[in-house]
Amino acid sequence: MLRKPFSVNKEIKEAVVYISGLGHYELSINGKKIGNSEFAPLWTDYDKTVNFNTYELTAKELQKGENAIGVLLGNGMYNTLEARYTKFFVSFGPPTLFFKMKITYKDGSEEIVKSDASWKYSKSPITYNSIFGGEDYNANLEQKGWNSKSFNDINWKKVVVQEAPKGVLRPQTTTPVTIQKRYEVKEAKELKPNFYIFNMGQNLSGFTTIKVKGKKGQTVRVWVGESLNEDGTVSQGKTGKPYYYDYTLKGEGIEEWQPKFSFYGFQYVQIENINYKKTKDKNLPTLLDLKSNFIYNSAGEVGTFECSNEIFNKTHWLINNAIKSNFQSVFTDCPQREKLGWLEEIHLNGPGLLFNYNLQSFIPATMQNISDSQRENGLIPNIVPEYVIFGGDFTDSPEWGVTGVILPWMYYEYYGDASLIEKYYPVMKRYVDYLGTKATNHILSHGLGDWYDYGTHAAGYSKNSPISLSATSHYFYGASLVAKAARLLNKTDDLAKYETLTSDIKKAFNDKFFNAETKQYGTSSQFSNAVPVFMDIVEPQYKQAVMQNLLAEIKDKGDRLTTGDVGNRYLFQALAQNGENETMYKMNNHYDAPGYGFQIKFGLTTLTEQWDPRKGNSWNHFMMGQIEEWFYQSLAGILPDEKNPGFKHFFIQPEVVGDMTFAKAEYQSIYGKIVSAWEKKDGKLSLKVEIPANTSATVKLPIAKNSEIKVNGKPTNNLKLGSGKYIIECKL
C-alpha cells in the first residue's frame, strides 16, 4: 500500500491523474476507488511499452483542505511468483508506481502531485498475489482508513525511488477489463461433512466473492476449477495447480472479500471446513454467500445472431462465452493454465470477433504489442507479449506470425481505417522478408501446421496435411497482403518486389503441392485442398476440380471435418464462398465429434480446446470458433465489400440451407446498425433489411432469375438499396 497526503486550498477548475502501477494497481482518492478496472493497466512487454491510465477527477473526489491518495500495487504479469502454480517465471522489477496529478485552479495556477520520495508505504493485508497462483488476504492486517486523509502513517516506511522500466510510457487507448456479469450458486453439494462443492452454472474467467462470519484467525480456502474429479472434488490437474484463495477472518460480523490481482477459469468452487448458510459447528467459519465474477474486456458487443437451428444458437453462445473469457489485456488462449496471447486465433477468428465486439481500440493495442515483440530479424513470435520463449515451432510458426500482416487489413475492411496498414507497414514487410530468409526456393518447411487437426491421432502438430503446405500458403498470403499494402500506400518499388514475390511463391507452391493428374493438393486432405481455394493459389482452370475433390473428401469422412485450429476457417470459407453452404450445414448440424454439437451434448458452457473435451486440457478456448464468420456472413448474409471498406457499401446475401426457417443478425457498424433477418414460409422468403445512413447495400437473393421480387410491397428488380428499412419478399 502506498499513500500520499496533499492539500487543496483554492477552487479547482480541473484535476487529471496519470497513473501506471506495475503489474496492476488500484487507485483511491480519500478512500474512494477511482475507475472501474479490475486489472489496470493492461499487460504489455514492459521493456517496450508501459501503459498508463488517465482519470479526470470531479469536485466530489477532491475536497477543500487535506486529501489523501492511496494506491495498492499487485504483481500481475510484471512480476510472476514461484510459489504455487505458475506457467513461467519472469520479473521486470518489483511492483512499481508512476503517478502524476495535475490540478488546475480557477485562478489559472497549477499544481503537480507526483510519485517521489515523499510517499510512504506499508505491507497490505494481501499477503500473496499471483496472476497464476491465486491470492491470500489476512483481514487482521487491515489498517482502517489507510487511504483517507485522517490516517496516521507515522509507522509507515519511506518508498524506494527506483529507475523506470525500459518501456516507453504510452496512454492505454483501449478499454479496461471489468466485472461484466455475476453468477449465484446454481447447486451446492456437501461431499462430506463441512466439505462443499458449488456449481456456479457457467464456466468463465474471473474470481469469487465470499461473505463469511466466524472467529478471528479462522481461514477460508477457496479452490476453483473448470471440472470435477471422479470423486466429485474440483479438478485443476489439466489447468494448473495449485491455485486457490485464502481469506483469514478478523472476526467482526459479516466479512465480504474478493481478490484484486488474480483470476482463473472456473465453474466449480470447493470450500472445506465451513458451515454453509447456517452455523452448525461453532468451531468453523460460516459461508453466507458465494458469487462468481465474470471478468472480460469492456470493449462492448456490437453483434447479435439467432436462427431456427438450436445447435447453431447454442454454438454461438458457447463460442462467445469462450471469447469473453479470453478477452483480457490481450486475446488469451485460455484463462487458467497459460493466459498467453497466442496470435493465430485472432486472424483465424477475426471476422467472428469483429462482428461480435467493438475492436476499434483493441486491435491498435494488439498491433502495438506485435510491433513491440517483433525481433530484430523480423520474426513475429507465436505469443505476444512474449513473456516466455518456448523455442522452435512454438516460437516461430508462419500461421501465427502472419497475424501481424493480416490484422491491419481486417481492421481496414471493418472500420474503413487504413491507419494500421500505414503505421505498421514496416512490421508487415519485415515479417514477410524474414519468412523469405527461412524459405528454400520459396517453400517454407517449419511451423505447427494445421494445429490440432482432427483424426484418430493425438492432437497437436498437423498430421493430416503437410506442414510445408501450411507454412508456404501463409507465406504467400502475407506476401500478397504486403503487395496490396504497397499499392494502397503508393510504394511503387515495393509493389513490384512483392507482387513478383507473391507470383513466385504461388508458382513454387503449385509446382510442389499440386498433382495435375489427380487435381489434388498435398495429401488430398480437406486442409490441403481448401487453403489454395480460399487463398486463390489454385489456377482458375483447376479450381472446380479441386473443389470437387474437397467435397468428395468431406463426403468420404461422413460429412465431418478433419481440419484443425488453422484449417477450419479455410475449409468453412472455401465452402461458403463457392456455393457449398448445404455441405457446411451438414458438416455442423449434428451432435457428434468433431462438431460443436458434441460439446453442447456434453453439457458445456464454453468452447473447449479439443472437439472431445475428455481429451483436451482446457475447457475454455475459442480457437475452434471460426463458424461465427459463417453465421454472420452466410446464414444471415451480412457481407463486407472489399472495395468499400467500413461497410460504406456492403452485401446482404443470406443462404437458406437445410430445414432452417429463419436467421437474423444485427451488426453495429461504424455508420450505424445493419440488420438482416429472413424467414422462410410456404415456399416464400421474407427478408427484413436495415441499411444505415450514408451507406448502401446490394441484396442478392437465393431465387431463380425471373422470380418476382417485392420491396416494401412494390414489384422491382432493383436490389441496390440506399439507407432505410426494407421488407423484401419473393418466392424461393
C-alpha positions in Angstrom: 0.0 0.0 0.0 1.3 3.5 -0.9 -0.1 6.8 0.3 0.5 10.5 -0.2 -1.4 13.3 1.6 -1.8 16.6 -0.1 -3.7 19.9 0.3 -6.1 21.8 -1.9 -6.5 25.4 -0.8 -8.2 27.0 -3.9 -11.2 26.3 -6.1 -10.4 23.6 -8.6 -11.1 24.0 -12.3 -10.0 20.5 -13.2 -7.8 17.7 -11.9 -6.3 15.0 -14.1 -4.5 11.9 -12.9 -1.9 9.9 -15.0 -1.0 6.6 -13.4 0.7 3.4 -14.1 1.1 0.8 -11.4 3.0 -2.3 -12.3 2.0 -5.1 -12.6 -1.5 -3.8 -11.6 -2.8 -1.1 -9.3 -5.9 0.1 -7.5 -6.1 3.8 -7.1 -8.2 5.6 -4.4 -8.6 9.2 -3.5 -9.9 9.9 0.0 -10.8 6.2 0.4 -12.9 6.0 -2.8 -11.7 3.8 -5.7 -11.1 5.7 -9.0 -12.1 3.9 -12.2 -13.7 0.5 -12.6 -10.8 -1.6 -13.9 -10.0 -4.9 -12.4 -6.6 -5.3 -13.9 -5.1 -1.9 -14.8 -3.0 -1.1 -16.7 -3.4 -3.8 -19.5 -0.4 -6.1 -19.9 2.4 -5.2 -22.3 6.0 -6.1 -23.0 7.3 -3.8 -20.2 10.7 -3.5 -21.9 9.0 -1.9 -24.8 5.7 -0.3 -23.7 4.3 0.7 -20.3 0.7 1.6 -20.4 -0.7 4.4 -18.2 -4.3 5.4 -17.5 -5.8 8.8 -17.3 -8.6 9.9 -14.9 -10.4 13.2 -14.7 -11.4 13.8 -11.1 -14.6 15.5 -10.1 -15.1 18.1 -7.4 -16.6 15.4 -5.2 -13.5 13.3 -5.3 -11.2 16.2 -4.2 -12.0 18.1 -1.1 -11.0 21.6 0.1 -8.1 21.2 2.5 -6.5 17.9 3.3 -6.7 14.9 0.8 -5.0 11.6 0.5 -4.0 9.4 -2.4 -3.9 5.6 -1.8 -2.5 3.0 -4.2 -2.4 -0.8 -3.9 0.2 -2.5 -6.1 0.0 -6.1 -7.3 2.3 -8.3 -9.3 0.4 -9.2 -12.4 2.5 -10.3 -15.4 5.1 -7.8 -14.4 6.5 -10.0 -11.5 5.4 -13.6 -11.5 6.0 -15.7 -8.4 7.4 -19.1 -7.9 5.1 -20.2 -5.1 2.1 -22.3 -6.2 1.3 -22.7 -9.8 2.9 -20.5 -12.5 3.3 -21.0 -16.2 6.6 -19.2 -16.2 8.9 -17.1 -14.1 9.5 -13.5 -15.2 10.2 -10.3 -13.4 10.6 -6.9 -15.0 11.2 -5.5 -11.5 9.5 -5.0 -8.1 5.9 -3.6 -8.1 6.2 0.0 -9.2 4.2 3.2 -9.2 4.3 6.1 -11.7 1.9 8.9 -10.6 1.2 12.4 -11.7 -1.8 14.5 -10.9 -2.1 17.9 -12.5 -4.5 20.3 -10.6 -5.6 23.4 -12.4 -7.2 26.1 -10.3 -9.9 28.6 -11.3 -7.4 31.4 -10.8 -5.2 29.9 -13.6 -2.5 28.5 -11.3 -1.4 24.9 -11.4 -0.1 22.3 -9.0 1.6 18.9 -9.6 1.4 15.9 -7.2 3.7 13.1 -8.4 5.3 9.9 -7.3 8.5 10.9 -5.5 10.4 10.3 -2.2 7.7 12.0 -0.1 5.3 9.0 -0.4 5.2 6.2 2.2 4.4 2.5 2.0 3.3 -0.4 4.2 2.6 -4.1 3.5 -1.1 -4.6 2.8 -3.5 -7.4 4.1 -2.9 -9.1 0.6 -0.1 -11.4 1.8 0.3 -13.2 -1.6 -0.9 -12.3 -5.1 -0.1 -14.1 -8.3 -1.8 -13.9 -11.7 -1.2 -17.7 -12.0 -1.3 -18.9 -8.4 -4.1 -17.1 -6.6 -4.4 -14.6 -3.8 -4.3 -14.5 0.1 -5.8 -11.9 2.4 -5.4 -11.6 6.1 -8.1 -9.2 7.4 -6.3 -8.8 10.7 -3.6 -6.8 8.9 -6.1 -4.2 7.7 -5.2 -0.6 8.6 -8.6 1.1 8.7 -8.6 4.3 6.7 -5.1 3.9 5.4 -6.1 5.7 2.2 -8.0 8.5 3.9 -6.7 12.0 5.0 -7.1 11.4 8.7 -4.9 8.3 8.8 -1.7 8.4 10.9 1.1 6.9 8.9 3.9 7.5 11.4 4.8 3.8 11.3 4.9 3.6 7.5 8.2 3.5 5.7 9.6 5.8 3.0 9.2 4.5 -0.5 12.2 3.4 -2.6 12.6 5.6 -5.6 14.0 3.5 -8.5 14.8 3.5 -12.2 11.8 3.3 -14.5 11.3 0.2 -16.7 12.8 0.3 -20.2 9.5 0.6 -21.9 8.1 3.8 -23.4 5.2 5.3 -21.4 2.1 5.2 -23.7 -1.5 6.0 -22.9 -3.7 2.9 -22.7 -6.0 3.6 -25.6 -8.2 0.6 -25.3 -10.9 -0.3 -22.8 -10.4 -1.8 -19.3 -11.1 -5.3 -18.1 -14.1 -5.1 -15.7 -16.6 -7.3 -13.9 -19.2 -7.8 -16.6 -21.5 -10.4 -15.0 -22.1 -12.1 -11.6 -23.4 -15.6 -11.0 -25.1 -17.0 -7.9 -24.7 -20.6 -6.7 -26.6 -22.9 -9.1 -26.1 -26.1 -7.0 -24.4 -26.7 -3.6 -23.4 -30.2 -2.7 -21.9 -31.4 0.6 -19.5 -34.1 -0.4 -18.8 -35.0 3.2 -19.4 -33.1 6.4 -18.4 -29.4 6.1 -16.9 -30.1 2.6 -18.8 -28.3 -0.1 -18.7 -28.2 -3.9 -20.6 -25.3 -5.6 -21.6 -25.4 -9.2 -21.9 -21.7 -10.4 -23.6 -22.8 -13.6 -21.2 -21.0 -16.0 -17.5 -21.6 -16.9 -15.8 -18.2 -17.0 -12.7 -16.2 -16.3 -12.7 -14.4 -13.1 -12.8 -14.8 -9.3 -15.2 -15.4 -6.4 -16.8 -13.1 -3.9 -17.4 -14.6 -0.5 -19.4 -13.4 2.5 -18.4 -15.1 5.7 -18.6 -14.8 9.5 -16.6 -16.6 12.2 -13.9 -16.2 14.7 -10.7 -14.1 14.4 -7.9 -16.0 12.8 -10.1 -18.7 11.1 -9.2 -19.2 7.4 -11.5 -20.0 4.4 -9.6 -21.6 1.5 -11.4 -21.3 -1.9 -10.4 -23.7 -4.7 -11.8 -23.1 -8.2 -11.8 -25.2 -11.4 -13.5 -25.9 -14.7 -14.3 -29.5 -14.0 -14.6 -32.1 -11.3 -12.6 -35.2 -10.5 -14.3 -38.6 -10.3 -14.6 -38.3 -6.6 -16.6 -35.0 -7.1 -13.8 -32.6 -6.0 -12.6 -29.7 -8.0 -10.0 -30.6 -10.7 -7.0 -28.5 -11.5 -4.8 -31.3 -12.9 -5.1 -30.1 -16.5 -5.4 -26.3 -15.9 -2.5 -25.5 -13.5 -2.3 -26.4 -9.8 -2.3 -25.4 -7.0 -4.5 -22.3 -7.5 -6.6 -21.0 -4.5 -7.6 -18.0 -2.4 -7.1 -17.9 1.4 -9.1 -15.4 3.4 -8.3 -15.1 7.1 -11.1 -13.6 9.2 -10.9 -10.7 11.6 -14.0 -12.0 13.5 -16.1 -8.8 13.2 -19.6 -9.7 12.0 -20.2 -10.4 8.3 -17.0 -10.1 6.2 -17.0 -9.8 2.4 -14.0 -10.3 0.2 -12.8 -10.8 -3.4 -9.3 -10.9 -4.9 -7.9 -7.9 -6.7 -4.9 -9.2 -8.6 -5.6 -12.7 -9.8 -8.1 -14.6 -11.9 -8.7 -18.2 -13.2 -11.0 -20.1 -15.4 -13.6 -21.9 -13.4 -17.2 -23.1 -13.0 -16.9 -25.0 -9.7 -15.8 -23.9 -6.3 -14.6 -26.1 -3.5 -14.5 -24.9 0.1 -13.7 -27.2 3.0 -14.1 -26.9 6.8 -17.0 -24.5 6.7 -20.7 -24.2 7.6 -22.9 -23.2 4.7 -25.7 -20.7 5.3 -26.3 -21.9 8.9 -23.8 -22.3 11.7 -23.9 -26.0 12.7 -20.3 -26.3 14.0 -19.3 -23.2 16.1 -15.6 -24.0 15.6 -15.9 -23.5 11.8 -16.5 -20.3 9.9 -19.8 -19.9 8.1 -20.1 -19.2 4.4 -23.2 -17.0 4.0 -22.9 -16.2 0.3 -20.8 -17.0 -2.8 -20.7 -15.4 -6.2 -18.5 -15.9 -9.3 -17.5 -12.7 -11.2 -17.1 -12.9 -14.9 -14.3 -10.5 -16.0 -13.5 -9.5 -19.5 -12.7 -6.5 -21.6 -15.3 -3.8 -21.6 -15.0 -3.1 -25.4 -18.7 -3.8 -25.8 -20.8 -6.1 -28.0 -21.8 -4.9 -31.5 -23.5 -8.0 -33.0 -26.3 -10.5 -32.3 -27.1 -13.7 -34.2 -30.1 -16.0 -33.9 -31.6 -18.7 -36.1 -34.1 -21.6 -36.2 -31.4 -24.1 -35.6 -30.8 -24.8 -31.9 -27.3 -26.3 -32.4 -26.2 -23.1 -34.1 -27.8 -20.9 -31.5 -26.1 -22.8 -28.6 -22.8 -22.9 -30.6 -22.9 -19.1 -30.9 -23.4 -18.9 -27.2 -20.6 -21.4 -26.4 -18.1 -19.7 -28.6 -18.9 -16.2 -27.3 -18.6 -17.4 -23.6 -15.1 -18.6 -24.6 -14.2 -15.4 -26.4 -15.3 -13.3 -23.5 -13.3 -15.5 -21.0 -10.2 -14.9 -23.1 -10.8 -11.2 -23.9 -8.4 -9.8 -21.4 -5.5 -7.4 -21.8 -4.8 -9.5 -24.9 -6.8 -12.3 -26.5 -5.5 -15.3 -24.5 -5.6 -18.9 -25.3 -7.2 -19.9 -22.0 -7.9 -18.2 -18.7 -6.2 -20.7 -16.4 -3.0 -22.6 -17.2 -1.4 -20.2 -19.8 -3.2 -16.8 -20.1 -0.9 -16.2 -23.1 -1.6 -14.2 -26.3 -1.2 -16.9 -29.0 -1.7 -14.9 -32.2 -3.2 -17.3 -34.7 -6.7 -17.3 -33.1 -7.1 -13.6 -33.7 -6.9 -13.7 -37.5 -8.5 -17.1 -37.9 -11.5 -16.0 -35.8 -11.1 -12.4 -37.0 -14.5 -11.8 -38.8 -16.3 -13.5 -35.9 -14.6 -11.3 -33.4 -15.2 -8.2 -35.4 -18.9 -8.9 -35.9 -19.4 -9.6 -32.2 -17.2 -7.0 -30.5 -16.1 -3.4 -30.8 -12.4 -3.8 -31.5 -11.7 -0.3 -32.8 -9.3 0.5 -29.9 -8.3 -3.1 -29.1 -6.8 -4.1 -32.4 -4.5 -1.0 -32.5 -3.3 -2.0 -29.0 -2.7 -5.6 -30.3 -0.7 -4.2 -33.2 1.4 -2.2 -30.8 2.1 -5.4 -28.8 3.0 -7.2 -32.1 5.4 -4.4 -33.1 7.0 -4.5 -29.7 7.5 -8.2 -29.8 9.0 -8.3 -33.4 12.6 -9.5 -33.2 15.4 -7.6 -34.9 15.5 -10.2 -37.7 11.8 -9.6 -38.5 10.3 -12.7 -36.7 6.9 -12.1 -35.1 6.7 -14.8 -32.3 3.7 -17.0 -31.8 3.0 -15.4 -28.4 2.6 -11.6 -27.9 3.6 -10.2 -25.5 6.4 -12.8 -25.5 6.8 -13.4 -21.7 8.1 -16.9 -22.3 10.2 -18.3 -25.1 9.1 -21.9 -25.8 11.5 -22.2 -28.8 11.4 -23.9 -32.2 8.0 -24.1 -33.9 6.3 -22.8 -30.7 8.1 -19.5 -31.2 8.2 -19.4 -35.0 5.2 -20.7 -36.9 4.1 -18.7 -40.0 0.4 -19.3 -39.3 0.8 -17.4 -36.0 3.3 -14.7 -37.0 1.3 -13.7 -40.2 -1.3 -12.2 -37.8 0.8 -9.0 -37.9 0.2 -8.8 -41.7 -3.4 -9.8 -41.8 -4.8 -7.9 -38.8 -4.3 -4.3 -40.3 -6.2 -5.4 -43.3 -9.2 -6.8 -41.3 -9.2 -3.6 -39.4 -9.4 -1.6 -42.7 -12.2 -3.9 -44.0 -14.4 -3.5 -41.0 -13.7 0.1 -39.9 -12.6 1.8 -43.1 -9.5 3.0 -41.4 -6.1 2.3 -43.2 -4.0 3.9 -40.4 -2.8 0.5 -39.1 -1.6 -0.5 -42.6 0.3 2.8 -42.8 1.7 2.7 -39.3 2.7 -1.0 -39.3 3.7 -1.4 -42.9 7.4 -1.8 -41.9 6.4 -4.5 -39.4 4.4 -6.3 -42.1 7.2 -6.0 -44.7 9.9 -7.1 -42.3 8.0 -10.2 -41.3 7.5 -11.3 -44.9 11.1 -10.6 -45.6 12.0 -12.8 -42.5 10.0 -15.7 -43.9 11.9 -15.3 -47.2 15.2 -15.9 -45.2 13.7 -19.2 -44.0 12.4 -20.4 -47.4 14.2 -22.7 -49.9 13.1 -21.9 -53.4 10.1 -20.1 -51.9 9.0 -23.1 -49.9 8.8 -22.9 -46.1 9.0 -26.1 -44.1 8.7 -25.1 -40.4 5.9 -24.4 -38.0 3.0 -26.2 -36.3 0.9 -26.5 -39.5 -2.8 -27.2 -39.1 -2.6 -27.4 -35.3 -5.0 -29.8 -33.6 -6.3 -31.3 -36.8 -8.8 -34.0 -36.3 -8.4 -37.7 -36.6 -7.5 -40.8 -34.6 -4.1 -39.4 -33.8 -3.3 -37.3 -30.7 -4.0 -33.6 -31.1 -1.0 -31.3 -31.7 1.2 -30.8 -34.8 -0.5 -31.1 -38.1 -0.8 -34.8 -39.1 -3.4 -34.9 -41.9 -1.6 -32.2 -44.1 2.0 -31.3 -44.9 3.4 -28.6 -42.5 5.3 -27.2 -45.5 2.0 -26.7 -47.4 0.5 -24.8 -44.5 3.7 -22.7 -43.9 4.1 -21.8 -47.6 0.5 -20.9 -48.1 0.7 -18.4 -45.2 3.9 -17.0 -46.7 2.0 -16.5 -49.9 -0.9 -14.9 -48.0 1.5 -12.5 -46.2 3.4 -11.5 -49.3 0.1 -10.9 -51.2 -1.1 -8.6 -48.5 2.2 -6.7 -48.3 1.9 -6.2 -52.1 -1.7 -4.9 -51.6 -0.5 -2.6 -48.9 2.3 -1.2 -51.2 -0.4 -0.5 -53.8 -2.6 1.3 -51.2 0.3 3.3 -49.9 1.7 4.0 -53.4 5.1 2.5 -52.7 5.9 1.6 -56.3 9.3 -0.1 -55.7 7.8 -2.4 -53.0 4.8 -3.1 -55.2 6.9 -4.6 -57.9 9.0 -6.5 -55.5 6.1 -8.1 -53.5 3.9 -8.7 -56.5 6.8 -10.7 -58.1 7.4 -12.5 -54.8 3.7 -13.4 -54.5 3.7 -14.8 -58.0 7.0 -16.7 -57.4 5.6 -18.3 -54.2 2.4 -19.2 -56.0 4.3 -21.0 -58.7 6.6 -22.8 -56.3 3.5 -23.8 -54.2 1.7 -25.3 -57.2 4.8 -27.0 -58.5 5.5 -28.7 -55.2 2.0 -29.5 -53.9 -0.4 -29.7 -56.8 -0.9 -33.0 -58.7 -2.1 -32.1 -62.2 -3.3 -35.6 -62.8 -5.5 -36.1 -59.7 -6.2 -32.4 -59.2 -5.3 -32.8 -55.6 -3.1 -30.7 -53.3 -0.7 -32.2 -50.7 -2.1 -35.2 -49.0 -5.6 -34.7 -50.6 -6.8 -33.7 -47.1 -9.5 -31.1 -46.5 -6.9 -28.6 -45.4 -4.6 -29.3 -48.4 -7.4 -28.5 -50.9 -9.3 -25.8 -49.0 -6.3 -23.5 -48.4 -5.3 -23.0 -52.1 -9.0 -22.4 -53.0 -9.5 -19.8 -50.2 -6.2 -18.0 -50.9 -6.7 -18.1 -54.6 -3.5 -20.0 -55.2 -5.2 -22.7 -57.4 -5.1 -21.8 -61.1 -8.6 -20.9 -62.3 -8.9 -23.9 -64.8 -8.4 -26.3 -61.9 -10.5 -24.7 -59.2 -13.7 -26.6 -59.9 -11.9 -30.0 -59.9 -10.1 -29.2 -56.6 -13.5 -28.2 -55.1 -15.0 -31.5 -56.2 -12.1 -33.3 -54.6 -12.6 -31.4 -51.4 -16.4 -32.2 -51.4 -15.6 -35.9 -52.1 -13.2 -36.0 -49.2 -15.8 -34.4 -46.9 -18.4 -37.0 -48.0 -15.9 -39.8 -47.5 -15.5 -38.7 -43.9 -19.3 -38.8 -43.4 -19.7 -35.1 -43.8 -17.3 -34.4 -41.0 -14.3 -32.1 -40.9 -10.7 -33.2 -40.4 -9.2 -29.7 -40.2 -7.8 -28.1 -37.1 -7.3 -24.7 -35.4 -5.7 -23.3 -38.6 -7.7 -25.1 -41.3 -11.2 -24.7 -40.0 -11.6 -21.1 -41.3 -10.2 -22.0 -44.8 -12.4 -25.1 -45.0 -15.5 -23.2 -43.9 -14.9 -20.3 -46.2 -13.9 -22.3 -49.2 -17.3 -24.0 -49.0 -19.2 -20.8 -48.1 -17.7 -18.7 -50.9 -18.1 -21.4 -53.6 -21.8 -22.2 -53.2 -21.4 -25.2 -50.9 -23.4 -23.9 -47.9 -25.5 -27.1 -47.8 -22.3 -29.0 -47.1 -21.4 -26.6 -44.3 -24.9 -27.1 -42.9 -24.5 -30.9 -42.9 -21.0 -30.8 -41.5 -22.1 -28.8 -38.5 -25.7 -29.8 -37.9 -25.1 -32.8 -35.6 -24.2 -33.9 -32.1 -21.1 -35.9 -32.9 -17.4 -35.2 -32.6 -15.9 -33.4 -34.4 -18.5 -30.8 -34.0 -19.9 -28.1 -31.8 -23.0 -30.2 -31.1 -20.9 -32.7 -29.2 -19.8 -30.1 -26.7 -23.5 -29.0 -26.3 -24.5 -32.6 -25.7 -21.6 -32.8 -23.2 -23.3 -30.0 -21.2 -20.5 -27.5 -21.5 -20.9 -23.7 -21.3 -17.8 -22.7 -23.1 -16.0 -23.9 -26.2 -13.2 -26.3 -25.4 -9.6 -26.9 -26.7 -10.5 -30.2 -28.4 -13.7 -31.4 -30.1 -13.9 -34.2 -27.5 -13.5 -32.3 -24.2 -12.5 -35.5 -22.4 -9.2 -35.5 -24.3 -8.2 -31.8 -24.1 -6.7 -29.9 -21.2 -8.7 -26.6 -21.4 -12.4 -26.3 -21.4 -12.2 -22.6 -22.3 -10.6 -22.0 -25.7 -12.2 -20.1 -28.6 -9.6 -21.1 -31.2 -12.1 -23.5 -32.9 -14.8 -20.9 -33.1 -14.4 -20.0 -36.8 -18.0 -20.8 -37.6 -19.1 -17.4 -36.3 -18.0 -15.9 -39.6 -20.4 -18.3 -41.4 -23.2 -17.4 -39.1 -23.0 -13.6 -39.8 -21.8 -13.6 -43.4 -23.5 -16.7 -44.9 -26.6 -17.6 -42.8 -27.6 -14.0 -42.1 -25.8 -12.8 -45.2 -24.1 -9.6 -44.0 -21.0 -9.4 -46.1 -18.5 -6.5 -46.2 -17.5 -5.2 -49.6 -13.7 -5.1 -50.0 -13.9 -2.2 -52.5 -15.9 -0.1 -50.0 -14.3 -0.8 -46.6 -16.0 0.0 -43.3 -19.4 -1.1 -44.7 -19.8 2.1 -46.7 -21.3 -0.4 -49.2 -22.0 -4.0 -48.3 -23.9 -7.0 -49.5 -26.9 -8.8 -48.0 -26.9 -12.3 -49.4 -28.5 -14.8 -47.0 -28.1 -18.5 -47.5 -31.3 -20.5 -46.9 -30.0 -24.0 -46.1 -31.2 -27.3 -44.8 -34.5 -27.2 -42.9 -33.9 -23.7 -41.5 -36.9 -21.4 -41.3 -35.2 -18.2 -40.2 -32.0 -16.4 -39.4 -31.4 -12.9 -38.2 -28.3 -10.8 -37.3 -27.6 -7.3 -36.3 -24.3 -5.5 -36.6 -23.5 -2.1 -35.2 -21.1 -0.8 -38.0 -19.3 2.5 -37.8 -22.1 4.1 -39.8 -24.9 2.5 -37.7 -27.0 -0.6 -37.3 -27.1 -3.2 -40.1 -30.0 -5.7 -39.9 -30.6 -8.8 -42.0 -33.4 -11.1 -40.9 -35.0 -13.7 -43.2 -37.9 -16.0 -42.7 -39.0 -18.9 -44.9 -42.7 -19.9 -45.0 -44.7 -21.8 -47.6 -42.0 -21.6 -50.2 -41.7 -17.8 -49.8 -38.9 -15.7 -48.4 -39.4 -12.6 -46.4 -36.3 -10.5 -45.8 -36.1 -7.5 -43.4 -33.1 -5.3 -44.1 -31.9 -2.2 -42.3 -29.2 0.0 -44.0 -27.6 2.8 -42.0 -27.4 6.4 -43.1 -24.8 7.3 -45.7 -24.3 3.7 -46.8 -25.8 1.4 -49.4 -26.2 -2.3 -49.9 -26.7 -4.7 -52.7 -29.1 -7.6 -51.9 -28.6 -11.0 -53.5 -31.4 -13.5 -53.1 -31.3 -17.3 -53.3 -34.0 -17.4 -56.0 -34.4 -18.2 -59.7 -33.5 -15.3 -62.1 -37.0 -14.4 -63.2 -38.8 -14.6 -59.9 -40.9 -11.7 -58.9 -39.4 -9.6 -56.1 -41.3 -7.0 -54.0 -39.6 -4.3 -51.9 -41.9 -2.7 -49.3 -44.8 -4.2 -51.3 -43.9 -2.9 -54.7 -42.5 -5.1 -57.5 -38.9 -4.3 -58.5 -35.8 -5.7 -60.0 -33.5 -3.1 -58.4 -31.9 -4.5 -55.3 -29.2 -1.8 -54.9 -30.6 0.0 -51.9 -29.8 3.2 -50.1 -30.2 3.8 -46.4 -33.5 2.8 -44.8 -35.7 -0.1 -43.7 -37.0 -2.6 -46.2 -39.1 -5.7 -46.4 -38.2 -7.8 -49.4 -40.5 -10.7 -50.5 -40.0 -13.3 -53.1 -40.6 -17.0 -54.0 -37.7 -19.3 -53.2 
